[in-house]
Amino acid sequence: MINEEMQTIINNVDLSWPKDYIIRYLYIRLAPFFRRDLKYFLASDESKLEQFNAGFINRGTDIVCSTISDFFVNLYKSFGINAKKIAANSAKIPLFAMIVEGDHGWYFIDPLNDLFHAQYNLKTTEYGVIPYYKTLATNYPNLISLPQEYLAEIDERLGIEKPLNDFFNIVHIEMTSRNRIAEHFQTPKEDRIELFNKKMDFASNHFINIGSVNGAFERLQLYLFLERIMFFKTEKRNLKIFLDTTFSIPRPHIEYTNPYTGTTAIFEEQKKDKQYTLTKLK
């Protein structure tokens, strides 16, 4: 599972660092190498249950919640850090995540559900939080939470880039003001299809190559994130974002229909020379 680039990151760990620094560094820096296993995530519910009952297969960096948790548990233990894979809920197929013992106590981390956040340089949301899962709260009542200020301090000292959440909050304000966006794109605000086309071009030029997001499912998450950031409520109601599985490597497909005219704009993501672009199909 560990390739040369991953091993270099692991070797960069300074053994004099506090445990919280080692845990955080590896969690963030190794995230770009993983992607959700499409043999599981695109399977039917019946097939998923069969895979779970048979025991998840370790497919290297193509992961499910259980296998990525196994990876990090073993990695942290190799640095003398106590870590444990846990079932976070009581679902038929439970979410597997982790608890780790840092410098101030045991805390919860979920590398699968933070994968996209770490890859796209957003704030982690499943790291050092008190989980909302009843099963976990019952079984592990003494978990601690880590303040965002503390994590920001760790990231700064480790040279981890500042999250882009504040930047995207500004983008959201600008993109969801019909008057502002019409002025910016020099397009009549009534021309909904053209405004949508220009938003997609803008995303293609400025947003879709941020960070290191390479898995098909994570690419889909990227567009679902941009949907929340860039589009009006009325646009969202008429927007479809999904993975086109007719390709050997599924790719995101985006459709928008003007509810007043029935006109549809269709975009598909393509990759060339390690760069992603949005290609207009219609």
Secondary structure, DSSP 4 states (H G I P E B T S, - for coil): ---HHHHHHHHT--TTS-HHHHHHHHHHHTGGG-EE-HHHHTS-HHHHHHHHHH----BTTEE-HHHHHHHHHHHHHHTT--EEEEE-S-SSSPPEEEEEE-SSSEEEE-TTTTHHHHHTT---SSEEE----HHHHHH-TT-----HHHHHHHHHHHTPPPPSHHHHHHHHHHHT-HHHHHHHHT--TT-HHHHHHHHHHHHHHHTTTSS---SHHHHHHHHHHHHHHH--HHHHHTEEEEEETTSSS-EEEEEEE-TTT--EEEEEEEEETTEEEEEE--
